[in-house]
Amino acid sequence: MVDLRSDTVTRPTAAMREAMAAAEVGDDVFGDDPTVNALEAHVAALFGHEAALFAPSGTMANQIALQLLVPPGEELLAGADAHVVTYEVGAAAALGGISTRTWPSVGAALDAEAIAAMIRPAGYPSLPTRAVAVEQTHNLGGGGVVPLAALHRLREVTLSAGVALHCDGARIWHAHVAAGVPLFTYGQLFDTLSVCLSKGLGAPVGSLVVGSAERIARARAIRKRMGGGMRQAGILAAAGLHALEHHVQRLADDHARARRLAAALEPFGVVEAAAVRTNVVLLDLAKTSLDAPTLVKRAAERDVLIVPMLPRTARVITHLDVDDDGIDRAAEVLSDLLRAA
């Protein structure tokens, strides 16, 4: 079986399991789990912020950050295909009372001037904009990397308007490796970030909210309210520390494998290999007779797992559990199916 559904399907390596088994633990709700504290301090330092908070999931980390920035009944701006509004089951509205307005879907091609034109100031006859959220890398943008220059310009726009800027950085490690931009540089552009340890880095569980000490103090209360308080969480934090030490630079291998798979499928008109920057390959089936669910079903029958994202778009994600032989097998199966379409 070649499982390319997501980089969340990875299993802890033997070395990671050893680190988890040896972890020193305490009670994180009381703030005395030393391994969790070490992970939070390390991640905060990587991004140049004062503090960080370990959370069970990326969705929880994002929603904590949004509640820190946007009061109930006020507004968040995000892309129409952003994870925080598309794949988090309405949590911003349901949990935070946050109103969301979106700009047209453009993936990683961020237009700061268009976003600037959408910002509503306080005192406007409608509700005010309090924050903007961007995604790095961009999932439905095919793992695209938002250019650093565009992020700098957006930071200027938000600072001028007095609006906060949040990064859904679930795969920011990929942007760091693909674009060569230091994590610290990314960190200085945002008021809050969420960063994921179980997408690509291979940890079994966990994301972190990154921000100022004052915000993270408030975040602990929000996490508790959302049911995210964990006890001997150092066992999980140890996996994250191991991942950060051993699995970041190897992401370049996943990027190379994604490009190799894309190059094998490019002759069928479903992907441009040159556009693949990181570990996400989107297959556009518009020029074929297949829809995404059909391709997914037929691939699964031959032990290659991928996922439908849109009716005519399927997604493939490379990760540390799929080696060169797995990519060759996936390329063979998907090529056969596309050739027969």
ChimeraX attribute file (.defattr): number of C-alpha atoms within 10 A of each C-alpha:
attribute: neighborCount
match mode: 1-to-1
recipient: residues
	/A:1	12
	/A:2	19
	/A:3	22
	/A:4	24
	/A:5	19
	/A:6	19
	/A:7	24
	/A:8	19
	/A:9	18
	/A:10	20
	/A:11	15
	/A:12	20
	/A:13	17
	/A:14	9
	/A:15	13
	/A:16	22
	/A:17	18
	/A:18	14
	/A:19	19
	/A:20	21
	/A:21	14
	/A:22	12
	/A:23	21
	/A:24	16
	/A:25	20
	/A:26	19
	/A:27	16
	/A:28	19
	/A:29	15
	/A:30	10
	/A:31	12
	/A:32	15
	/A:33	22
	/A:34	19
	/A:35	25
	/A:36	28
	/A:37	20
	/A:38	15
	/A:39	24
	/A:40	21
	/A:41	17
	/A:42	16
	/A:43	24
	/A:44	24
	/A:45	17
	/A:46	15
	/A:47	22
	/A:48	18
	/A:49	21
	/A:50	17
	/A:51	23
	/A:52	31
	/A:53	25
	/A:54	29
	/A:55	26
	/A:56	19
	/A:57	18
	/A:58	26
	/A:59	22
	/A:60	23
	/A:61	27
	/A:62	30
	/A:63	25
	/A:64	29
	/A:65	27
	/A:66	26
	/A:67	18
	/A:68	20
	/A:69	22
	/A:70	23
	/A:71	16
	/A:72	14
	/A:73	14
	/A:74	19
	/A:75	23
	/A:76	27
	/A:77	21
	/A:78	23
	/A:79	24
	/A:80	17
	/A:81	20
	/A:82	22
	/A:83	22
	/A:84	24
	/A:85	21
	/A:86	12
	/A:87	11
	/A:88	15
	/A:89	12
	/A:90	15
	/A:91	18
	/A:92	23
	/A:93	15
	/A:94	10
	/A:95	13
	/A:96	19
	/A:97	17
	/A:98	21
	/A:99	19
	/A:100	21
	/A:101	16
	/A:102	17
	/A:103	16
	/A:104	10
	/A:105	15
	/A:106	14
	/A:107	23
	/A:108	22
	/A:109	14
	/A:110	22
	/A:111	14
	/A:112	17
	/A:113	12
	/A:114	12
	/A:115	18
	/A:116	16
	/A:117	9
	/A:118	13
	/A:119	22
	/A:120	17
	/A:121	15
	/A:122	14
	/A:123	8
	/A:124	9
	/A:125	8
	/A:126	11
	/A:127	14
	/A:128	19
	/A:129	24
	/A:130	24
	/A:131	25
	/A:132	28
	/A:133	23
	/A:134	25
	/A:135	30
	/A:136	25
	/A:137	28
	/A:138	27
	/A:139	22
	/A:140	22
	/A:141	22
	/A:142	22
	/A:143	26
	/A:144	25
	/A:145	26
	/A:146	20
	/A:147	15
	/A:148	15
	/A:149	10
	/A:150	16
	/A:151	19
	/A:152	15
	/A:153	16
	/A:154	24
	/A:155	21
	/A:156	15
	/A:157	19
	/A:158	20
	/A:159	12
	/A:160	10
	/A:161	17
	/A:162	15
	/A:163	21
	/A:164	21
	/A:165	25
	/A:166	24
	/A:167	26
	/A:168	27
	/A:169	26
	/A:170	27
	/A:171	26
	/A:172	23
	/A:173	26
	/A:174	29
	/A:175	26
	/A:176	21
	/A:177	18
	/A:178	18
	/A:179	15
	/A:180	9
	/A:181	14
	/A:182	14
	/A:183	18
	/A:184	15
	/A:185	14
	/A:186	22
	/A:187	21
	/A:188	15
	/A:189	20
	/A:190	24
	/A:191	21
	/A:192	29
	/A:193	31
	/A:194	30
	/A:195	27
	/A:196	30
	/A:197	26
	/A:198	25
	/A:199	24
	/A:200	28
	/A:201	29
	/A:202	28
	/A:203	29
	/A:204	19
	/A:205	19
	/A:206	22
	/A:207	27
	/A:208	29
	/A:209	32
	/A:210	34
	/A:211	28
	/A:212	16
	/A:213	14
	/A:214	10
	/A:215	21
	/A:216	21
	/A:217	14
	/A:218	14
	/A:219	23
	/A:220	21
	/A:221	14
	/A:222	19
	/A:223	20
	/A:224	13
	/A:225	10
	/A:226	13
	/A:227	11
	/A:228	18
	/A:229	19
	/A:230	17
	/A:231	16
	/A:232	19
	/A:233	24
	/A:234	28
	/A:235	21
	/A:236	25
	/A:237	31
	/A:238	26
	/A:239	31
	/A:240	31
	/A:241	24
	/A:242	21
	/A:243	21
	/A:244	19
	/A:245	11
	/A:246	14
	/A:247	19
	/A:248	16
	/A:249	15
	/A:250	15
	/A:251	23
	/A:252	17
	/A:253	17
	/A:254	24
	/A:255	24
	/A:256	17
	/A:257	23
	/A:258	24
	/A:259	23
	/A:260	18
	/A:261	26
	/A:262	24
	/A:263	17
	/A:264	19
	/A:265	22
	/A:266	16
	/A:267	14
	/A:268	17
	/A:269	14
	/A:270	20
	/A:271	20
	/A:272	18
	/A:273	18
	/A:274	10
	/A:275	13
	/A:276	24
	/A:277	22
	/A:278	29
	/A:279	29
	/A:280	28
	/A:281	29
	/A:282	23
	/A:283	23
	/A:284	20
	/A:285	22
	/A:286	14
	/A:287	11
	/A:288	15
	/A:289	12
	/A:290	19
	/A:291	17
	/A:292	21
	/A:293	18
	/A:294	15
	/A:295	23
	/A:296	20
	/A:297	16
	/A:298	15
	/A:299	20
	/A:300	17
	/A:301	10
	/A:302	14
	/A:303	15
	/A:304	23
	/A:305	21
	/A:306	23
	/A:307	22
	/A:308	20
	/A:309	15
	/A:310	14
	/A:311	14
	/A:312	19
	/A:313	20
	/A:314	23
	/A:315	23
	/A:316	24
	/A:317	26
	/A:318	28
	/A:319	27
	/A:320	19
	/A:321	18
	/A:322	19
	/A:323	14
	/A:324	14
	/A:325	10
	/A:326	18
	/A:327	20
	/A:328	14
	/A:329	17
	/A:330	26
	/A:331	19
	/A:332	15
	/A:333	18
	/A:334	20
	/A:335	18
	/A:336	13
	/A:337	14
	/A:338	18
	/A:339	12
	/A:340	10
	/A:341	13
